[in-house]
């Protein structure tokens, strides 16, 4: 009787444990992509368009 009840509990507990571990893994992930997005034109863009802007001002 005890063995049968333990077997019935094993599957739901395993499911809860796997979901908990997945949540901990996701919450503990240090990668935050919003910190790596470009925030504007870089130095090559400025060099290219600064030269064309200076040519037009003549």
PDB file of N, H, CA, C and O in Angstrom:
ATOM      1  N   UNK A   1       0.820  -1.202   0.000  1.00  0.00           N
ATOM      2  CA  UNK A   1       0.000   0.000   0.000  1.00  0.00           C
ATOM      3  C   UNK A   1       0.862   1.263   0.000  1.00  0.00           C
ATOM      4  O   UNK A   1       0.602   2.197  -0.759  1.00  0.00           O
ATOM      5  N   UNK A   2       1.871   1.287   0.841  1.00  0.00           N
ATOM      6  H   UNK A   2       2.082   0.528   1.457  1.00  0.00           H
ATOM      7  CA  UNK A   2       2.752   2.453   0.919  1.00  0.00           C
ATOM      8  C   UNK A   2       3.529   2.644  -0.381  1.00  0.00           C
ATOM      9  O   UNK A   2       3.717   3.770  -0.841  1.00  0.00           O
ATOM     10  N   UNK A   3       3.971   1.553  -0.959  1.00  0.00           N
ATOM     11  H   UNK A   3       3.819   0.639  -0.585  1.00  0.00           H
ATOM     12  CA  UNK A   3       4.717   1.625  -2.221  1.00  0.00           C
ATOM     13  C   UNK A   3       3.849   2.174  -3.350  1.00  0.00           C
ATOM     14  O   UNK A   3       4.329   2.946  -4.180  1.00  0.00           O
ATOM     15  N   UNK A   4       2.582   1.784  -3.384  1.00  0.00           N
ATOM     16  H   UNK A   4       2.192   1.157  -2.710  1.00  0.00           H
ATOM     17  CA  UNK A   4       1.672   2.266  -4.416  1.00  0.00           C
ATOM     18  C   UNK A   4       1.435   3.764  -4.267  1.00  0.00           C
ATOM     19  O   UNK A   4       1.383   4.477  -5.269  1.00  0.00           O
ATOM     20  N   UNK A   5       1.292   4.252  -3.042  1.00  0.00           N
ATOM     21  H   UNK A   5       1.335   3.672  -2.228  1.00  0.00           H
ATOM     22  CA  UNK A   5       1.061   5.684  -2.845  1.00  0.00           C
ATOM     23  C   UNK A   5       2.314   6.494  -3.179  1.00  0.00           C
ATOM     24  O   UNK A   5       2.210   7.609  -3.690  1.00  0.00           O
ATOM     25  N   UNK A   6       3.491   5.945  -2.895  1.00  0.00           N
ATOM     26  H   UNK A   6       3.576   5.040  -2.480  1.00  0.00           H
ATOM     27  CA  UNK A   6       4.729   6.630  -3.265  1.00  0.00           C
ATOM     28  C   UNK A   6       4.885   6.706  -4.781  1.00  0.00           C
ATOM     29  O   UNK A   6       5.365   7.710  -5.307  1.00  0.00           O
ATOM     30  N   UNK A   7       4.489   5.671  -5.470  1.00  0.00           N
ATOM     31  H   UNK A   7       4.099   4.856  -5.043  1.00  0.00           H
ATOM     32  CA  UNK A   7       4.556   5.657  -6.923  1.00  0.00           C
ATOM     33  C   UNK A   7       3.602   6.687  -7.517  1.00  0.00           C
ATOM     34  O   UNK A   7       3.928   7.335  -8.512  1.00  0.00           O
ATOM     35  N   UNK A   8       2.423   6.841  -6.912  1.00  0.00           N
ATOM     36  H   UNK A   8       2.158   6.315  -6.104  1.00  0.00           H
ATOM     37  CA  UNK A   8       1.462   7.832  -7.400  1.00  0.00           C
ATOM     38  C   UNK A   8       1.953   9.258  -7.169  1.00  0.00           C
ATOM     39  O   UNK A   8       1.623  10.157  -7.944  1.00  0.00           O
ATOM     40  N   UNK A   9       2.723   9.473  -6.132  1.00  0.00           N
ATOM     41  H   UNK A   9       2.991   8.743  -5.503  1.00  0.00           H
ATOM     42  CA  UNK A   9       3.240  10.814  -5.832  1.00  0.00           C
ATOM     43  C   UNK A   9       4.470  11.168  -6.657  1.00  0.00           C
ATOM     44  O   UNK A   9       4.767  12.346  -6.857  1.00  0.00           O
ATOM     45  N   UNK A  10       5.183  10.160  -7.134  1.00  0.00           N
ATOM     46  H   UNK A  10       4.942   9.204  -6.972  1.00  0.00           H
ATOM     47  CA  UNK A  10       6.448  10.410  -7.812  1.00  0.00           C
ATOM     48  C   UNK A  10       6.277  11.253  -9.073  1.00  0.00           C
ATOM     49  O   UNK A  10       7.055  12.180  -9.297  1.00  0.00           O
ATOM     50  N   UNK A  11       5.286  10.956  -9.893  1.00  0.00           N
ATOM     51  H   UNK A  11       4.653  10.203  -9.711  1.00  0.00           H
ATOM     52  CA  UNK A  11       5.117  11.682 -11.158  1.00  0.00           C
ATOM     53  C   UNK A  11       4.761  13.162 -10.933  1.00  0.00           C
ATOM     54  O   UNK A  11       5.403  14.015 -11.546  1.00  0.00           O
ATOM     55  N   UNK A  12       3.784  13.514 -10.098  1.00  0.00           N
ATOM     56  H   UNK A  12       3.262  12.821  -9.599  1.00  0.00           H
ATOM     57  CA  UNK A  12       3.501  14.939  -9.881  1.00  0.00           C
ATOM     58  C   UNK A  12       4.673  15.677  -9.238  1.00  0.00           C
ATOM     59  O   UNK A  12       4.963  16.820  -9.594  1.00  0.00           O
ATOM     60  N   UNK A  13       5.345  15.019  -8.287  1.00  0.00           N
ATOM     61  H   UNK A  13       5.109  14.092  -7.998  1.00  0.00           H
ATOM     62  CA  UNK A  13       6.493  15.671  -7.655  1.00  0.00           C
ATOM     63  C   UNK A  13       7.631  15.874  -8.657  1.00  0.00           C
ATOM     64  O   UNK A  13       8.321  16.893  -8.618  1.00  0.00           O
ATOM     65  N   UNK A  14       7.818  14.927  -9.532  1.00  0.00           N
ATOM     66  H   UNK A  14       7.257  14.100  -9.564  1.00  0.00           H
ATOM     67  CA  UNK A  14       8.841  15.062 -10.565  1.00  0.00           C
ATOM     68  C   UNK A  14       8.510  16.225 -11.499  1.00  0.00           C
ATOM     69  O   UNK A  14       9.393  16.985 -11.898  1.00  0.00           O
ATOM     70  N   UNK A  15       7.235  16.355 -11.842  1.00  0.00           N
ATOM     71  H   UNK A  15       6.518  15.738 -11.519  1.00  0.00           H
ATOM     72  CA  UNK A  15       6.806  17.457 -12.706  1.00  0.00           C
ATOM     73  C   UNK A  15       7.055  18.809 -12.037  1.00  0.00           C
ATOM     74  O   UNK A  15       7.591  19.726 -12.659  1.00  0.00           O
ATOM     75  N   UNK A  16       6.663  18.925 -10.769  1.00  0.00           N
ATOM     76  H   UNK A  16       6.227  18.180 -10.264  1.00  0.00           H
ATOM     77  CA  UNK A  16       6.857  20.172 -10.034  1.00  0.00           C
ATOM     78  C   UNK A  16       8.345  20.481  -9.901  1.00  0.00           C
ATOM     79  O   UNK A  16       8.758  21.629 -10.064  1.00  0.00           O
ATOM     80  N   UNK A  17       9.146  19.469  -9.609  1.00  0.00           N
ATOM     81  H   UNK A  17       8.810  18.537  -9.477  1.00  0.00           H
ATOM     82  CA  UNK A  17      10.587  19.679  -9.467  1.00  0.00           C
ATOM     83  C   UNK A  17      11.206  20.139 -10.776  1.00  0.00           C
ATOM     84  O   UNK A  17      12.063  21.023 -10.770  1.00  0.00           O
ATOM     85  N   UNK A  18      10.792  19.561 -11.897  1.00  0.00           N
ATOM     86  H   UNK A  18      10.096  18.844 -11.902  1.00  0.00           H
ATOM     87  CA  UNK A  18      11.372  19.966 -13.184  1.00  0.00           C
ATOM     88  C   UNK A  18      10.978  21.402 -13.530  1.00  0.00           C
ATOM     89  O   UNK A  18      11.795  22.158 -14.057  1.00  0.00           O
ATOM     90  N   UNK A  19       9.741  21.782 -13.240  1.00  0.00           N
ATOM     91  H   UNK A  19       9.077  21.168 -12.812  1.00  0.00           H
ATOM     92  CA  UNK A  19       9.310  23.158 -13.506  1.00  0.00           C
ATOM     93  C   UNK A  19      10.048  24.141 -12.602  1.00  0.00           C
ATOM     94  O   UNK A  19      10.414  25.232 -13.039  1.00  0.00           O
ATOM     95  N   UNK A  20      10.268  23.762 -11.347  1.00  0.00           N
ATOM     96  H   UNK A  20       9.970  22.876 -10.992  1.00  0.00           H
ATOM     97  CA  UNK A  20      10.987  24.623 -10.411  1.00  0.00           C
ATOM     98  C   UNK A  20      12.433  24.825 -10.884  1.00  0.00           C
ATOM     99  O   UNK A  20      12.943  25.945 -10.863  1.00  0.00           O
ATOM    100  N   UNK A  21      13.077  23.760 -11.302  1.00  0.00           N
ATOM    101  H   UNK A  21      12.662  22.850 -11.320  1.00  0.00           H
ATOM    102  CA  UNK A  21      14.452  23.868 -11.787  1.00  0.00           C
ATOM    103  C   UNK A  21      14.533  24.736 -13.037  1.00  0.00           C
ATOM    104  O   UNK A  21      15.483  25.503 -13.199  1.00  0.00           O
ATOM    105  N   UNK A  22      13.551  24.622 -13.916  1.00  0.00           N
ATOM    106  H   UNK A  22      12.779  24.000 -13.785  1.00  0.00           H
ATOM    107  CA  UNK A  22      13.524  25.453 -15.123  1.00  0.00           C
ATOM    108  C   UNK A  22      13.362  26.929 -14.754  1.00  0.00           C
ATOM    109  O   UNK A  22      14.017  27.794 -15.336  1.00  0.00           O
ATOM    110  N   UNK A  23      12.498  27.210 -13.796  1.00  0.00           N
ATOM    111  H   UNK A  23      11.966  26.507 -13.323  1.00  0.00           H
ATOM    112  CA  UNK A  23      12.298  28.589 -13.342  1.00  0.00           C
ATOM    113  C   UNK A  23      13.577  29.157 -12.724  1.00  0.00           C
ATOM    114  O   UNK A  23      13.944  30.301 -12.994  1.00  0.00           O
ATOM    115  N   UNK A  24      14.242  28.376 -11.911  1.00  0.00           N
ATOM    116  H   UNK A  24      13.945  27.446 -11.691  1.00  0.00           H
ATOM    117  CA  UNK A  24      15.495  28.818 -11.291  1.00  0.00           C
ATOM    118  C   UNK A  24      16.555  29.066 -12.357  1.00  0.00           C
ATOM    119  O   UNK A  24      17.318  30.028 -12.268  1.00  0.00           O
ATOM    120  N   UNK A  25      16.602  28.196 -13.365  1.00  0.00           N
ATOM    121  H   UNK A  25      15.982  27.414 -13.437  1.00  0.00           H
ATOM    122  CA  UNK A  25      17.595  28.359 -14.443  1.00  0.00           C
ATOM    123  C   UNK A  25      17.335  29.640 -15.221  1.00  0.00           C
ATOM    124  O   UNK A  25      18.273  30.371 -15.540  1.00  0.00           O
ATOM    125  N   UNK A  26      16.075  29.920 -15.530  1.00  0.00           N
ATOM    126  H   UNK A  26      15.313  29.326 -15.271  1.00  0.00           H
ATOM    127  CA  UNK A  26      15.732  31.120 -16.293  1.00  0.00           C
ATOM    128  C   UNK A  26      15.990  32.382 -15.468  1.00  0.00           C
ATOM    129  O   UNK A  26      16.540  33.361 -15.972  1.00  0.00           O
ATOM    130  N   UNK A  27      15.594  32.349 -14.211  1.00  0.00           N
ATOM    131  H   UNK A  27      15.147  31.554 -13.801  1.00  0.00           H
ATOM    132  CA  UNK A  27      15.756  33.523 -13.348  1.00  0.00           C
ATOM    133  C   UNK A  27      17.225  33.810 -13.052  1.00  0.00           C
ATOM    134  O   UNK A  27      17.598  34.960 -12.822  1.00  0.00           O
ATOM    135  N   UNK A  28      18.051  32.784 -13.055  1.00  0.00           N
ATOM    136  H   UNK A  28      17.748  31.849 -13.241  1.00  0.00           H
ATOM    137  CA  UNK A  28      19.461  32.966 -12.736  1.00  0.00           C
ATOM    138  C   UNK A  28      20.326  33.267 -13.943  1.00  0.00           C
ATOM    139  O   UNK A  28      21.541  33.407 -13.805  1.00  0.00           O
ATOM    140  N   UNK A  29      19.734  33.368 -15.122  1.00  0.00           N
ATOM    141  H   UNK A  29      18.747  33.253 -15.234  1.00  0.00           H
ATOM    142  CA  UNK A  29      20.502  33.629 -16.333  1.00  0.00           C
ATOM    143  C   UNK A  29      20.971  35.087 -16.337  1.00  0.00           C
ATOM    144  O   UNK A  29      20.135  35.991 -16.353  1.00  0.00           O
ATOM    145  N   UNK A  30      22.282  35.339 -16.323  1.00  0.00           N
ATOM    146  H   UNK A  30      22.961  34.605 -16.310  1.00  0.00           H
ATOM    147  CA  UNK A  30      22.768  36.717 -16.250  1.00  0.00           C
ATOM    148  C   UNK A  30      22.710  37.478 -17.573  1.00  0.00           C
ATOM    149  O   UNK A  30      22.917  38.692 -17.583  1.00  0.00           O
ATOM    150  N   UNK A  31      22.434  36.798 -18.694  1.00  0.00           N
ATOM    151  H   UNK A  31      22.266  35.812 -18.686  1.00  0.00           H
ATOM    152  CA  UNK A  31      22.417  37.475 -19.987  1.00  0.00           C
ATOM    153  C   UNK A  31      21.184  38.356 -20.102  1.00  0.00           C
ATOM    154  O   UNK A  31      20.058  37.886 -19.943  1.00  0.00           O
ATOM    155  N   UNK A  32      21.401  39.624 -20.378  1.00  0.00           N
ATOM    156  H   UNK A  32      22.316  40.006 -20.507  1.00  0.00           H
ATOM    157  CA  UNK A  32      20.304  40.567 -20.566  1.00  0.00           C
ATOM    158  C   UNK A  32      20.510  41.247 -21.913  1.00  0.00           C
ATOM    159  O   UNK A  32      21.316  42.171 -22.016  1.00  0.00           O
ATOM    160  N   UNK A  33      19.789  40.804 -22.956  1.00  0.00           N
ATOM    161  H   UNK A  33      19.134  40.054 -22.872  1.00  0.00           H
ATOM    162  CA  UNK A  33      20.040  41.311 -24.304  1.00  0.00           C
ATOM    163  C   UNK A  33      19.803  42.803 -24.440  1.00  0.00           C
ATOM    164  O   UNK A  33      20.411  43.428 -25.309  1.00  0.00           O
ATOM    165  N   UNK A  34      18.954  43.402 -23.629  1.00  0.00           N
ATOM    166  H   UNK A  34      18.459  42.894 -22.923  1.00  0.00           H
ATOM    167  CA  UNK A  34      18.718  44.839 -23.770  1.00  0.00           C
ATOM    168  C   UNK A  34      19.970  45.657 -23.450  1.00  0.00           C
ATOM    169  O   UNK A  34      20.051  46.827 -23.824  1.00  0.00           O
ATOM    170  N   UNK A  35      20.937  45.064 -22.767  1.00  0.00           N
ATOM    171  H   UNK A  35      20.871  44.114 -22.463  1.00  0.00           H
ATOM    172  CA  UNK A  35      22.184  45.764 -22.474  1.00  0.00           C
ATOM    173  C   UNK A  35      23.151  45.753 -23.652  1.00  0.00           C
ATOM    174  O   UNK A  35      24.143  46.482 -23.645  1.00  0.00           O
ATOM    175  N   UNK A  36      22.871  44.929 -24.666  1.00  0.00           N
ATOM    176  H   UNK A  36      22.066  44.337 -24.672  1.00  0.00           H
ATOM    177  CA  UNK A  36      23.794  44.772 -25.787  1.00  0.00           C
ATOM    178  C   UNK A  36      23.286  45.387 -27.088  1.00  0.00           C
ATOM    179  O   UNK A  36      23.946  45.269 -28.120  1.00  0.00           O
ATOM    180  N   UNK A  37      22.144  46.030 -27.056  1.00  0.00           N
ATOM    181  H   UNK A  37      21.608  46.125 -26.217  1.00  0.00           H
ATOM    182  CA  UNK A  37      21.621  46.646 -28.272  1.00  0.00           C
ATOM    183  C   UNK A  37      22.435  47.891 -28.607  1.00  0.00           C
ATOM    184  O   UNK A  37      22.995  48.537 -27.721  1.00  0.00           O
ATOM    185  N   UNK A  38      22.495  48.222 -29.901  1.00  0.00           N
ATOM    186  H   UNK A  38      22.040  47.697 -30.621  1.00  0.00           H
ATOM    187  CA  UNK A  38      23.180  49.449 -30.309  1.00  0.00           C
ATOM    188  C   UNK A  38      22.422  50.653 -29.780  1.00  0.00           C
ATOM    189  O   UNK A  38      21.192  50.658 -29.746  1.00  0.00           O
ATOM    190  N   UNK A  39      23.141  51.643 -29.380  1.00  0.00           N
ATOM    191  H   UNK A  39      24.141  51.639 -29.407  1.00  0.00           H
ATOM    192  CA  UNK A  39      22.514  52.840 -28.842  1.00  0.00           C
ATOM    193  C   UNK A  39      22.659  54.036 -29.776  1.00  0.00           C
ATOM    194  O   UNK A  39      22.332  55.160 -29.395  1.00  0.00           O
ATOM    195  N   UNK A  40      23.136  53.811 -30.973  1.00  0.00           N
ATOM    196  H   UNK A  40      23.401  52.898 -31.282  1.00  0.00           H
ATOM    197  CA  UNK A  40      23.273  54.893 -31.929  1.00  0.00           C
ATOM    198  C   UNK A  40      24.363  54.588 -32.919  1.00  0.00           C
ATOM    199  O   UNK A  40      25.000  53.537 -32.840  1.00  0.00           O
ATOM    200  N   UNK A  41      24.589  55.483 -33.846  1.00  0.00           N
ATOM    201  H   UNK A  41      24.072  56.337 -33.911  1.00  0.00           H
ATOM    202  CA  UNK A  41      25.624  55.269 -34.857  1.00  0.00           C
ATOM    203  C   UNK A  41      27.012  55.214 -34.231  1.00  0.00           C
ATOM    204  O   UNK A  41      27.298  55.878 -33.235  1.00  0.00           O
ATOM    205  N   UNK A  42      27.852  54.411 -34.839  1.00  0.00           N
ATOM    206  H   UNK A  42      27.620  53.871 -35.648  1.00  0.00           H
ATOM    207  CA  UNK A  42      29.209  54.260 -34.335  1.00  0.00           C
ATOM    208  C   UNK A  42      30.180  55.203 -35.005  1.00  0.00           C
ATOM    209  O   UNK A  42      29.777  56.049 -35.803  1.00  0.00           O
ATOM    210  N   UNK A  43      31.453  55.067 -34.689  1.00  0.00           N
ATOM    211  H   UNK A  43      31.780  54.379 -34.041  1.00  0.00           H
ATOM    212  CA  UNK A  43      32.471  55.983 -35.215  1.00  0.00           C
ATOM    213  C   UNK A  43      32.628  55.917 -36.734  1.00  0.00           C
ATOM    214  O   UNK A  43      32.919  56.937 -37.359  1.00  0.00           O
ATOM    215  N   UNK A  44      32.443  54.751 -37.339  1.00  0.00           N
ATOM    216  H   UNK A  44      32.207  53.923 -36.832  1.00  0.00           H
ATOM    217  CA  UNK A  44      32.559  54.669 -38.805  1.00  0.00           C
ATOM    218  C   UNK A  44      31.431  55.444 -39.480  1.00  0.00           C
ATOM    219  O   UNK A  44      31.648  56.112 -40.491  1.00  0.00           O
ATOM    220  N   UNK A  45      30.240  55.353 -38.924  1.00  0.00           N
ATOM    221  H   UNK A  45      30.063  54.810 -38.103  1.00  0.00           H
ATOM    222  CA  UNK A  45      29.098  56.090 -39.484  1.00  0.00           C
ATOM    223  C   UNK A  45      29.356  57.592 -39.379  1.00  0.00           C
ATOM    224  O   UNK A  45      29.126  58.338 -40.331  1.00  0.00           O
ATOM    225  N   UNK A  46      29.831  58.025 -38.221  1.00  0.00           N
ATOM    226  H   UNK A  46      30.018  57.419 -37.447  1.00  0.00           H
ATOM    227  CA  UNK A  46      30.100  59.454 -38.042  1.00  0.00           C
ATOM    228  C   UNK A  46      31.187  59.948 -38.993  1.00  0.00           C
ATOM    229  O   UNK A  46      31.082  61.045 -39.541  1.00  0.00           O
ATOM    230  N   UNK A  47      32.222  59.148 -39.186  1.00  0.00           N
ATOM    231  H   UNK A  47      32.307  58.256 -38.740  1.00  0.00           H
ATOM    232  CA  UNK A  47      33.297  59.543 -40.095  1.00  0.00           C
ATOM    233  C   UNK A  47      32.775  59.677 -41.521  1.00  0.00           C
ATOM    234  O   UNK A  47      33.136  60.617 -42.230  1.00  0.00           O
ATOM    235  N   UNK A  48      31.941  58.754 -41.936  1.00  0.00           N
ATOM    236  H   UNK A  48      31.649  57.991 -41.360  1.00  0.00           H
ATOM    237  CA  UNK A  48      31.424  58.777 -43.304  1.00  0.00           C
ATOM    238  C   UNK A  48      30.483  59.959 -43.523  1.00  0.00           C
ATOM    239  O   UNK A  48      30.619  60.682 -44.510  1.00  0.00           O
ATOM    240  N   UNK A  49      29.549  60.156 -42.629  1.00  0.00           N
ATOM    241  H   UNK A  49      29.439  59.568 -41.827  1.00  0.00           H
ATOM    242  CA  UNK A  49      28.535  61.188 -42.833  1.00  0.00           C
ATOM    243  C   UNK A  49      28.995  62.577 -42.405  1.00  0.00           C
ATOM    244  O   UNK A  49      28.435  63.574 -42.860  1.00  0.00           O
ATOM    245  N   UNK A  50      29.979  62.663 -41.559  1.00  0.00           N
ATOM    246  H   UNK A  50      30.435  61.853 -41.189  1.00  0.00           H
ATOM    247  CA  UNK A  50      30.553  63.957 -41.214  1.00  0.00           C
ATOM    248  C   UNK A  50      31.244  64.550 -42.444  1.00  0.00           C
ATOM    249  O   UNK A  50      31.147  65.750 -42.701  1.00  0.00           O
ATOM    250  N   UNK A  51      31.948  63.691 -43.207  1.00  0.00           N
ATOM    251  H   UNK A  51      32.027  62.716 -42.998  1.00  0.00           H
ATOM    252  CA  UNK A  51      32.642  64.152 -44.409  1.00  0.00           C
ATOM    253  C   UNK A  51      31.633  64.631 -45.450  1.00  0.00           C
ATOM    254  O   UNK A  51      31.858  65.663 -46.083  1.00  0.00           O
ATOM    255  N   UNK A  52      30.533  63.916 -45.645  1.00  0.00           N
ATOM    256  H   UNK A  52      30.349  63.078 -45.131  1.00  0.00           H
ATOM    257  CA  UNK A  52      29.549  64.338 -46.650  1.00  0.00           C
ATOM    258  C   UNK A  52      28.810  65.601 -46.198  1.00  0.00           C
ATOM    259  O   UNK A  52      28.404  66.406 -47.037  1.00  0.00           O
ATOM    260  N   UNK A  53      28.632  65.783 -44.906  1.00  0.00           N
ATOM    261  H   UNK A  53      28.961  65.129 -44.225  1.00  0.00           H
ATOM    262  CA  UNK A  53      27.969  66.985 -44.393  1.00  0.00           C
ATOM    263  C   UNK A  53      28.875  68.214 -44.583  1.00  0.00           C
ATOM    264  O   UNK A  53      28.395  69.312 -44.866  1.00  0.00           O
ATOM    265  N   UNK A  54      30.161  68.017 -44.425  1.00  0.00           N
ATOM    266  H   UNK A  54      30.551  67.126 -44.194  1.00  0.00           H
ATOM    267  CA  UNK A  54      31.098  69.130 -44.620  1.00  0.00           C
ATOM    268  C   UNK A  54      31.155  69.538 -46.092  1.00  0.00           C
ATOM    269  O   UNK A  54      31.284  70.722 -46.403  1.00  0.00           O
ATOM    270  N   UNK A  55      31.059  68.554 -47.004  1.00  0.00           N
ATOM    271  H   UNK A  55      30.954  67.592 -46.751  1.00  0.00           H
ATOM    272  CA  UNK A  55      31.070  68.851 -48.444  1.00  0.00           C
ATOM    273  C   UNK A  55      29.847  69.654 -48.859  1.00  0.00           C
ATOM    274  O   UNK A  55      29.946  70.512 -49.736  1.00  0.00           O
ATOM    275  N   UNK A  56      28.708  69.397 -48.254  1.00  0.00           N
ATOM    276  H   UNK A  56      28.628  68.700 -47.542  1.00  0.00           H
ATOM    277  CA  UNK A  56      27.472  70.104 -48.629  1.00  0.00           C
ATOM    278  C   UNK A  56      27.437  71.523 -48.114  1.00  0.00           C
ATOM    279  O   UNK A  56      26.711  72.354 -48.660  1.00  0.00           O
ATOM    280  N   UNK A  57      28.199  71.827 -47.078  1.00  0.00           N
ATOM    281  H   UNK A  57      28.789  71.152 -46.634  1.00  0.00           H
ATOM    282  CA  UNK A  57      28.131  73.166 -46.490  1.00  0.00           C
ATOM    283  C   UNK A  57      28.875  74.220 -47.301  1.00  0.00           C
ATOM    284  O   UNK A  57      28.801  75.403 -46.970  1.00  0.00           O
ATOM    285  N   UNK A  58      29.577  73.835 -48.335  1.00  0.00           N
ATOM    286  H   UNK A  58      29.638  72.874 -48.604  1.00  0.00           H
ATOM    287  CA  UNK A  58      30.312  74.802 -49.167  1.00  0.00           C
ATOM    288  C   UNK A  58      29.441  75.517 -50.142  1.00  0.00           C
ATOM    289  O   UNK A  58      29.924  76.356 -50.903  1.00  0.00           O
TER     290      UNK A  58
END
